[in-house]
Amino acid sequence: MVKLIVAVKRRADLSVEAFQQHWRTRHAPLVLACPATARYIRGYVQCLTIPAAYADGEPSFDGTAELWFDSDEDRARFFSDPDYLQTVQPDEARFADMQQTRFFVTEEHRVI
């Protein structure tokens, strides 16, 4: 199993609440409805930075996403699929600062 971990930074013009609302209620349904999701994604988890983390100042990231794929080839296929490119990708820039958002591909090695 290959996991893509995305450390998401919200757009500077969005409040934390607006960012979280868009990511959960607009973006997630787009991902779920995308035909490429059914073909390639085996799991999708959003992790939102907790409110207490903002008490100490601006955190490095406003959340993470995990996308699970059977292989790195399937990951690449998903992100080059026309369905993703036409429906999901354009929405990313509506809530995330794509210049500060980071993507890295991993393999899970469970310890506990």
N, C-alpha and C positions, 0 to 999 in steps of 0.2 A: 504494500500500500504506500503510495506517494501522497504526501500532504503538502499543499501550498499554504504557507502561513503569510498572511497579509497584515502588516502593521499599518493601520489606517489613521491618517491625520485629517481632521475635518477642515473644510474651507474656512478661512479666517473670517469671512462675513457671516458665518452661521454660528448661532448659539449652540451650546452643548445639546440642549433639548431639541432644537431643530435638526441638528445632525442625527441624533439618535432616532428621532421620529422618522426621518426620511429613510435612514438605513433599514430600520425594522419594518416599516409599514409600506414603503414604496419600492425600495431596492430588492428586498428579500422576495416579494411576490414576483418581481420581474425575473429573478434567477429561477424561481420555482416553475414559472410558466414557460421558460425558454426550452424549446425542444432539445437543444444541445445538452442541457442539464441532465435529462433522462438518459442520454447516450453515454455521457462521460463522467458525471460527478456521482460519487458514492456516498458522500456526506458533506454537509455544509453547516458550519457553526459560526455564529457571531458572538463575540465577547466584547461587551461594552465596558469602558473604563468606569469605575465606580465613582459616585459623586464625591466621596471623601478625598479622592486623589486630586481633585481640583482645589481643595482648600489650601494646599501648599504651593499653588501656582499652576501654570500651564503644564500638563504632562507631555511627555514626548509624543505619545500617540493617544488617540481617543478610542481605540479599540483594536481588536484583531479579528480576523476571519480565518477559519480553517476550511479548505476545500480538499476533499479526499478523492483520489483517482486510483485506478488499478495500475497505472504505469505513467511514467513521464511522457510517453508518447500520447496517451489520452489527455494529459494536461495540455500539451501543445495543441492537440486537435480541438479541444474545447475553446481555447483562446483564439484560434484561427477560424472557428466555425462561423459562417455568415449569420446564423441566428443570434449568437453571442454578440458579434460585431454590430448588428443592427439594433438590438434591443437592450442588452445589458451594459455593454461598454459605454455608450453615450450617457447613461445615467450616473456612472461612477463620478464624473466630473461635477455633477450637480450637488454632491455632498462631501466629496473627498478632495483634498489637495493632492493631486496626483504627483506633484513634484516632490512632496515630502513623504508620501506613502511608500512603503517598502515591501517587496515581494521576495520570499525565499522558499525554495523547494527542499523538502525534508523527507526522511524516512523515520517513522516512529520506532523507538526502542524503549518499550515500557519498562520502568524500573519497579514501580509498585502497582 
